[in-house]
Amino acid sequence: MEDRKSLCCEECGGVLAFSSYELVCSRCGLVHQRELVDESREWVAAPISTQLGTLPLSKGSTWFRDSSGKVLHPAQQRAVSKLVAVQRALGFNRDSEQRALTALKRAVEFFGLPKTLLDEAAYLYKKASRARRERITSTTLAALCFYLATRSIADRRRITPSDVVSCFRKLGYRVTLHRFMLAEAAYRGVLRKYFRVWRSEDYIKSVVDKVVNHPLVVQKLEKNRLSIVHFRISLVNETESILSKIDKYERGGRNPYAVTACAVYAAAKVLQRKGCGVAIPAKWVSDCTGVAEYTLREHYIELFKRIILDTA
């Protein structure tokens, strides 16, 4: 009986209710008590980094608590709300930034690249994230920045966009080649100086590694009692020699990666004729590099067939 009377207004008998940290009569509006906390609400953790610390939001409310769980003063509530509004307007999200940096670290470990590349990729991400673009997720932007950072590798080991997308998907991130290309087009103006056109010579080491490590190629080399290391070195040197005989005008507007794959295919033929290697079928090269088999044959006839005949 006493609990029922305590929830009624002493003046008009109306029901009391919580409103803006006050116990107010719903009928006459009389304030009975100030600075109250509604214990009936459910509080969930939604951390927001501000000068006041980590402040969880209440479920279905705009109230904030400090790290100890105490509800902030109304004046502090207004200050925090303004900070949150500014952060949302600027597109700032610490959770997405942390997720992107974690993805970059895992990608560097996946490819076995030096730790210095992680710093460069993180710098590119922070620079690009200031110019926020719609429909571009943080992990897609991280994949783009990782790809641009790999261009500075000194040993000329080139990683293609398909390799980056495949890596992020294996790590559990929802990144597609289509979204990657959209991010590249959206941030090209922001990261203009980091976009550089690669030549076919830049892909030699990467393509040769893929071809030599093919299980059927390894099996064929072992059957002919040839060293994999020596064959790899000879294949790299012969590919460089073949590409040096084709100028940029003959290459035209062809994909430099596809030209390199075809040059490796032609170099393997030359090494077989010299007796220091084995021929690699176009089907195997296509499986390793992702270049269509008909593209390899077309480039071989138009660019490399005459060079091999001259060499013979």
Phi, psi and omega per residue, in radians:
M1 nan -0.683 3.140
E2 -1.197 -0.635 3.122
D3 -1.132 -0.640 -3.141
R4 -1.194 -0.683 3.116
K5 -1.184 -0.577 -3.116
S6 -1.201 -0.336 3.116
L7 -1.672 0.127 3.132
C8 -1.970 2.610 3.140
C9 -1.241 2.384 -3.142
E10 -1.277 -0.375 -3.088
E11 -1.553 -0.874 -3.040
C12 -2.054 -0.137 -3.129
G13 1.425 0.161 3.133
G14 -1.273 2.889 -3.118
V15 -1.382 2.385 3.101
L16 -1.532 2.550 -3.106
A17 -2.520 2.691 3.086
F18 -1.386 2.375 3.108
S19 -2.729 1.985 3.090
S20 0.931 0.871 3.077
Y21 1.165 0.413 3.124
E22 -2.331 2.657 3.052
L23 -1.737 1.900 -2.960
V24 -2.120 2.528 3.063
C25 -1.319 2.274 -3.111
S26 -1.309 -0.230 -3.109
R27 -1.711 -0.959 -3.066
C28 -1.764 -0.242 3.110
G29 1.456 0.172 -3.137
L30 -1.217 2.307 3.117
V31 -1.530 2.097 -3.105
H32 -1.655 -0.565 -3.093
Q33 -2.735 2.494 -3.106
R34 -1.950 2.889 3.051
E35 1.006 0.802 3.097
L36 -1.710 2.792 3.082
V37 -2.050 2.230 3.115
D38 -1.371 1.778 -3.100
E39 -1.326 -0.180 -3.124
S40 -1.362 -0.221 -3.124
R41 -1.399 2.672 3.096
E42 -1.736 2.269 -3.079
W43 -1.873 2.353 3.119
V44 -2.187 2.683 -3.093
A45 -1.497 2.074 3.015
A46 -2.351 1.437 -2.958
P47 -1.102 2.377 3.076
I48 -2.279 2.153 -3.087
S49 -1.456 1.975 3.070
T50 -2.406 -3.078 3.120
Q51 -1.230 -0.297 -3.135
L52 -1.552 -0.022 3.135
G53 1.777 -2.813 3.130
T54 -1.471 2.086 -3.018
L55 -2.105 1.753 3.127
P56 -1.203 2.515 3.049
L57 -1.493 2.635 3.033
S58 -1.520 2.570 -3.090
K59 -1.218 2.151 3.141
G60 1.280 0.355 -3.106
S61 -2.532 2.968 3.080
T62 -1.943 0.326 -3.140
W63 -1.450 2.624 -3.134
F64 -2.141 2.604 3.031
R65 -2.125 2.753 3.071
D66 -1.495 -3.024 -3.054
S67 -1.155 -0.392 3.124
S68 -1.525 -0.094 3.131
G69 1.662 0.033 -3.132
K70 -1.484 2.379 -3.129
V71 -1.211 2.373 -3.118
L72 -1.282 2.772 3.077
H73 -1.134 2.582 -3.138
P74 -0.918 -0.607 3.098
A75 -1.152 -0.681 3.085
Q76 -1.237 -0.562 3.078
Q77 -1.044 -0.780 3.133
R78 -1.136 -0.680 3.137
A79 -1.142 -0.740 -3.141
V80 -1.181 -0.680 3.118
S81 -1.052 -0.688 3.096
K82 -1.141 -0.709 3.110
L83 -1.099 -0.722 3.129
V84 -1.120 -0.716 3.135
A85 -1.101 -0.695 3.125
V86 -1.155 -0.740 3.135
Q87 -1.085 -0.728 3.133
R88 -1.198 -0.635 3.123
A89 -1.157 -0.615 3.138
L90 -1.451 -0.066 -3.136
G91 1.299 0.417 -3.089
F92 -1.489 2.215 3.127
N93 -2.523 1.839 -3.065
R94 -1.191 -0.535 3.127
D95 -1.128 -0.799 3.129
S96 -1.164 -0.609 3.099
E97 -1.149 -0.737 3.117
Q98 -1.144 -0.658 3.115
R99 -1.124 -0.705 -3.136
A100 -1.177 -0.744 3.140
L101 -1.155 -0.624 3.069
T102 -1.128 -0.705 3.112
A103 -1.113 -0.689 3.115
L104 -1.108 -0.746 -3.134
K105 -1.113 -0.739 -3.141
R106 -1.185 -0.617 3.123
A107 -1.174 -0.690 3.100
V108 -1.090 -0.727 3.114
E109 -1.209 -0.577 -3.137
F110 -1.105 -0.747 -3.119
F111 -1.548 -0.133 -3.123
G112 1.196 0.672 -3.096
L113 -1.607 2.827 -3.141
P114 -1.142 2.647 -3.106
K115 -1.140 -0.425 3.129
T116 -1.114 -0.468 3.120
L117 -1.200 -0.509 3.088
L118 -1.110 -0.719 3.119
D119 -1.102 -0.720 3.140
E120 -1.180 -0.714 3.119
A121 -1.149 -0.676 3.102
A122 -1.153 -0.658 3.086
Y123 -1.103 -0.750 3.111
L124 -1.122 -0.664 -3.135
Y125 -1.142 -0.793 -3.134
K126 -1.147 -0.603 3.106
K127 -1.200 -0.718 -3.124
A128 -1.306 -0.547 -3.092
S129 -1.202 -0.311 3.075
R130 -1.183 -0.566 3.084
A131 -1.739 1.357 -3.034
R132 -1.169 2.404 3.103
R133 -2.087 2.514 3.133
E134 -1.272 2.666 3.067
R135 1.181 0.168 3.102
I136 -1.978 1.996 -3.124
T137 -1.371 2.877 -3.113
S138 -1.151 -0.654 -3.132
T139 -1.243 -0.599 3.068
T140 -1.153 -0.738 3.086
L141 -1.120 -0.657 3.097
A142 -1.117 -0.678 3.102
A143 -1.106 -0.718 3.116
L144 -1.119 -0.787 -3.135
C145 -1.142 -0.634 3.074
F146 -1.118 -0.730 3.132
Y147 -1.107 -0.727 3.130
L148 -1.193 -0.596 -3.135
A149 -1.220 -0.530 -3.138
T150 -1.202 -0.237 3.120
R151 -1.204 -0.278 -3.111
S152 -1.614 0.124 -3.120
I153 -1.155 2.264 -3.011
A154 -1.276 -0.494 -3.045
D155 -1.495 0.208 3.051
R156 1.075 0.465 3.037
R157 -1.445 1.916 -3.015
R158 -1.697 2.351 3.118
I159 -1.976 2.234 -3.083
T160 -1.521 2.836 3.064
P161 -0.993 -0.628 3.112
S162 -1.110 -0.656 3.097
D163 -1.126 -0.713 -3.139
V164 -1.155 -0.795 -3.136
V165 -1.102 -0.731 3.111
S166 -1.099 -0.675 3.115
C167 -1.106 -0.845 -3.109
F168 -1.146 -0.602 3.110
R169 -1.213 -0.653 3.088
K170 -1.172 -0.500 3.112
L171 -1.426 -0.073 3.062
G172 1.741 0.222 -3.132
Y173 -1.757 2.518 -3.101
R174 -1.519 1.428 3.134
V175 -2.147 2.260 3.093
T176 -2.075 2.803 3.138
L177 -1.137 -0.583 3.118
H178 -1.129 -0.811 3.113
R179 -1.157 -0.599 3.103
F180 -1.077 -0.764 3.121
M181 -1.175 -0.625 3.062
L182 -1.101 -0.720 3.106
A183 -1.153 -0.665 3.115
E184 -1.098 -0.713 3.118
A185 -1.239 -0.616 -3.094
A186 -1.271 -0.610 -3.057
Y187 -1.838 0.185 3.141
R188 -1.088 -0.653 3.132
G189 -1.210 -0.606 -3.122
V190 -1.295 -0.699 -3.091
L191 -1.922 0.727 -2.998
R192 -1.043 -0.769 -3.021
K193 -1.273 -0.204 3.133
Y194 -1.613 -0.129 3.078
F195 -1.578 2.054 -3.130
R196 -2.345 2.373 -3.140
V197 -1.315 2.261 3.130
W198 -1.578 2.594 3.038
R199 -1.639 2.952 3.135
S200 -1.106 -0.586 -3.134
E201 -1.081 -0.450 -3.108
D202 -1.256 -0.321 -3.090
Y203 -1.712 -0.034 -2.985
I204 -1.023 -0.905 -3.061
K205 -1.108 -0.704 -3.136
S206 -1.135 -0.785 -3.116
V207 -1.195 -0.729 3.127
V208 -1.078 -0.701 3.105
D209 -1.052 -0.740 -3.141
K210 -1.141 -0.724 -3.081
V211 -1.239 -0.803 -3.083
V212 -1.159 -0.544 -3.118
N213 -1.459 0.033 3.088
H214 -1.136 2.325 -3.074
P215 -0.996 -0.670 -3.124
L216 -1.228 -0.591 3.093
V217 -1.188 -0.742 3.106
V218 -1.068 -0.750 3.133
Q219 -1.110 -0.680 3.139
K220 -1.198 -0.673 3.103
L221 -1.145 -0.737 3.120
E222 -1.137 -0.615 3.128
K223 -1.156 -0.629 3.127
N224 -1.574 0.095 3.104
R225 0.999 0.849 3.101
L226 -1.982 2.486 3.131
S227 -1.281 2.298 3.129
I228 -1.163 -0.682 -3.116
V229 -1.141 -0.819 -3.128
H230 -1.162 -0.641 3.115
F231 -1.163 -0.662 3.120
R232 -1.113 -0.780 3.136
I233 -1.114 -0.760 3.127
S234 -1.122 -0.642 -3.137
L235 -1.195 -0.678 3.096
V236 -1.125 -0.803 -3.118
N237 -1.146 -0.712 -3.134
E238 -1.208 -0.636 3.095
T239 -1.136 -0.733 3.093
E240 -1.099 -0.684 3.129
S241 -1.139 -0.698 -3.133
I242 -1.197 -0.772 -3.125
L243 -1.152 -0.507 3.137
S244 -1.187 -0.315 -3.136
K245 -1.561 -0.017 3.135
I246 -2.057 2.029 -3.130
D247 -1.432 3.035 -3.056
K248 -1.200 -0.412 3.136
Y249 -1.279 -0.621 3.092
E250 -1.241 -0.567 3.127
R251 -1.222 -0.485 3.088
G252 1.064 -2.422 -3.136
G253 -1.718 0.459 -3.115
R254 -1.270 2.688 3.097
N255 -1.133 2.114 -3.089
P256 -1.091 -0.552 3.112
Y257 -1.179 -0.721 3.111
A258 -1.164 -0.646 3.108
V259 -1.110 -0.701 3.120
T260 -1.142 -0.742 3.119
A261 -1.058 -0.720 3.117
C262 -1.209 -0.617 3.103
A263 -1.126 -0.662 3.076
V264 -1.146 -0.692 3.091
Y265 -1.066 -0.726 3.121
A266 -1.258 -0.660 -3.134
A267 -1.120 -0.609 3.105
A268 -1.134 -0.626 3.082
K269 -1.122 -0.729 3.139
V270 -1.119 -0.737 -3.140
L271 -1.149 -0.589 3.090
Q272 -1.136 -0.711 3.135
R273 -1.177 -0.526 3.108
K274 -1.398 -0.201 3.112
G275 1.462 0.256 -3.129
C276 -2.101 0.393 -3.126
G277 -2.933 -3.016 3.132
V278 -2.244 2.631 3.071
A279 -1.355 2.472 -3.128
I280 -1.987 2.096 -3.135
P281 -1.053 2.654 -3.138
A282 -1.093 -0.535 3.127
K283 -1.102 -0.700 3.124
W284 -1.184 -0.751 3.111
V285 -1.082 -0.686 3.118
S286 -1.126 -0.711 3.126
D287 -1.135 -0.635 -3.101
C288 -1.304 -0.769 -2.965
T289 -1.693 -0.341 -3.088
G290 1.469 0.073 3.099
V291 -1.489 2.348 -3.098
A292 -1.054 2.552 -3.088
E293 -1.143 -0.649 3.130
Y294 -1.206 -0.494 3.071
T295 -1.179 -0.700 3.102
L296 -1.085 -0.778 -3.120
R297 -1.191 -0.653 3.129
E298 -1.140 -0.828 3.123
H299 -1.127 -0.623 -3.130
Y300 -1.126 -0.753 -3.128
I301 -1.205 -0.721 -3.037
E302 -1.398 -0.522 -3.014
L303 -2.017 -0.734 -2.875
F304 -1.873 -0.284 -3.052
K305 -1.126 -0.731 3.137
R306 -1.163 -0.585 3.139
I307 -1.181 -0.722 3.135
I308 -1.171 -0.670 3.109
L309 -1.138 -0.693 3.090
D310 -1.143 -0.654 3.134
T311 -1.169 -0.658 3.133
A312 -1.188 nan nan
